[in-house]
Amino acid sequence: MPKRVAVITGGMGGLGETISTKMVEADYKVAVTYSPSNKTSAKWLGAMKERGYEFQAYPCDVTDFDSCKACAAKVAAETGPIDILVNNSARWAGPTGTW
């Protein structure tokens, strides 16, 4: 049976990192999102790999609905159908705009 896929928005720092690592430990395939302006994503992924954690990482502007939609489609195509979404980011771009 394939692993279930969890997406953690803002999964590269603070609470998001803790959620992401706990989900890997619970045997989920984890995709994290990060701000497109983040210049340290490759370094973070490398540090996590050294600690034994494998993640897929995707840039996503959570304040832009189209960016979120495109990111979700890319995650599903590359990682598998999304089973769990943890909206850890401080902002969200819903169908009616940001809140």
Backbone torsions as a table, in degrees:
resi	resn	phi	psi	omega
1	MET	NA	129.4	-179.8
2	PRO	-67.3	153.9	177.2
3	LYS	-67.1	147.7	174.0
4	ARG	-75.3	150.5	-176.3
5	VAL	-104.9	128.5	175.8
6	ALA	-117.7	134.9	175.4
7	VAL	-110.6	127.5	179.0
8	ILE	-116.1	111.4	176.2
9	THR	-75.1	140.7	-177.3
10	GLY	62.8	35.6	-172.7
11	GLY	-79.8	4.5	-175.4
12	MET	-102.4	7.5	-178.7
13	GLY	-152.2	150.7	173.2
14	GLY	51.1	-124.7	-178.6
15	LEU	-60.7	-39.4	179.8
16	GLY	-59.7	-41.1	178.0
17	GLU	-64.4	-42.0	178.8
18	THR	-63.3	-44.3	177.8
19	ILE	-61.4	-45.1	-178.2
20	SER	-60.6	-46.5	-178.5
21	THR	-67.9	-37.4	178.3
22	LYS	-65.3	-35.8	178.8
23	MET	-68.2	-38.8	175.7
24	VAL	-62.9	-44.2	179.3
25	GLU	-62.2	-26.4	177.8
26	ALA	-88.0	10.6	174.2
27	ASP	74.0	33.6	171.4
28	TYR	-96.4	152.2	167.3
29	LYS	-85.5	122.4	-171.4
30	VAL	-113.8	129.1	171.6
31	ALA	-112.1	129.1	177.2
32	VAL	-108.9	150.7	173.2
33	THR	-110.9	155.1	178.2
34	TYR	-145.3	158.0	179.6
35	SER	-62.3	137.1	176.9
36	PRO	-57.3	-21.0	178.2
37	SER	-85.1	-4.6	179.7
38	ASN	-66.7	119.5	-179.3
39	LYS	-99.0	1.4	-175.5
40	THR	-115.1	12.9	-175.8
41	SER	-62.3	-41.8	179.8
42	ALA	-64.4	-39.4	178.4
43	LYS	-64.1	-43.3	179.0
44	TRP	-62.1	-46.3	179.2
45	LEU	-59.4	-41.5	177.7
46	GLY	-63.0	-43.3	178.7
47	ALA	-64.5	-39.0	178.6
48	MET	-67.4	-39.7	178.6
49	LYS	-62.2	-40.1	176.8
50	GLU	-61.3	-29.7	178.4
51	ARG	-86.5	-0.9	176.6
52	GLY	96.3	12.6	-179.0
53	TYR	-108.1	129.6	176.3
54	GLU	-108.4	126.9	178.5
55	PHE	-131.0	154.3	163.3
56	GLN	-99.4	141.5	-177.6
57	ALA	-130.4	138.3	-175.6
58	TYR	-135.7	131.6	173.5
59	PRO	-71.3	141.1	179.9
60	CYS	-158.2	127.5	174.2
61	ASP	-90.1	100.6	-174.9
62	VAL	-70.1	-5.7	175.8
63	THR	-92.1	0.3	-177.7
64	ASP	-123.1	114.4	-175.8
65	PHE	-56.9	-43.1	-178.8
66	ASP	-64.5	-36.4	176.5
67	SER	-64.3	-42.0	178.3
68	CYS	-63.9	-44.3	179.8
69	LYS	-62.2	-45.1	178.9
70	ALA	-65.0	-40.6	179.7
71	CYS	-63.7	-45.3	179.3
72	ALA	-60.4	-41.0	178.7
73	ALA	-64.7	-41.0	179.9
74	LYS	-66.7	-43.2	178.1
75	VAL	-59.9	-47.9	-178.8
76	ALA	-61.3	-40.6	-178.9
77	ALA	-69.4	-38.8	-174.1
78	GLU	-93.6	-29.3	-172.5
79	THR	-112.4	-30.5	-178.8
80	GLY	127.4	170.1	179.7
81	PRO	-57.4	138.2	-178.0
82	ILE	-80.0	122.2	179.3
83	ASP	-95.6	-35.8	-175.1
84	ILE	-135.4	136.0	172.9
85	LEU	-121.9	123.2	173.2
86	VAL	-108.3	109.2	-179.1
87	ASN	-84.9	83.3	-177.5
88	ASN	-89.1	-13.9	-179.3
89	SER	-69.2	155.0	-177.1
90	ALA	-75.4	-15.7	-178.8
91	ARG	-130.7	161.2	179.3
92	TRP	-146.5	140.0	179.1
93	ALA	-105.7	91.4	178.5
94	GLY	-82.6	175.5	-178.5
95	PRO	-59.3	-21.5	-179.6
96	THR	-104.0	9.4	179.7
97	GLY	115.9	-174.2	-178.4
98	THR	-84.5	157.4	174.8
99	TRP	-132.0	NA	NA
